[in-house]
Amino acid sequence: MKRLVIARPAGEKIDAVMCDGKLVRVGAAAGDASGPAEILEISGGAVKFVPIAK
């Protein structure tokens, strides 16, 4: 397995990307207490969170 994406509880204060990008923790698509709504973009080996425009 190259990467694992798992859910994280709303408001959890922990790094979203860990283990050299091999573990990615995502919250609800509508945003949560830790910040604005975002989507996860995976392109090749790069992982980034992109804010959703309102």
Phi, psi and omega in degrees: 000136180269326185205148178234127177250124181231158178280153174230148180295151177302137176080000180291126182264086180210152179302137181284326181243124183227174175055050179056039177082005182274341178235122181237126180252125183240149177258194181293146180296335181277003182091167179210191184294344183272354178160188182287167179295140181217162169241155180265126178245123177243119182227108184063237179266357183267140177235129175212156177259130182246124179298143176272123180290137180266000000 
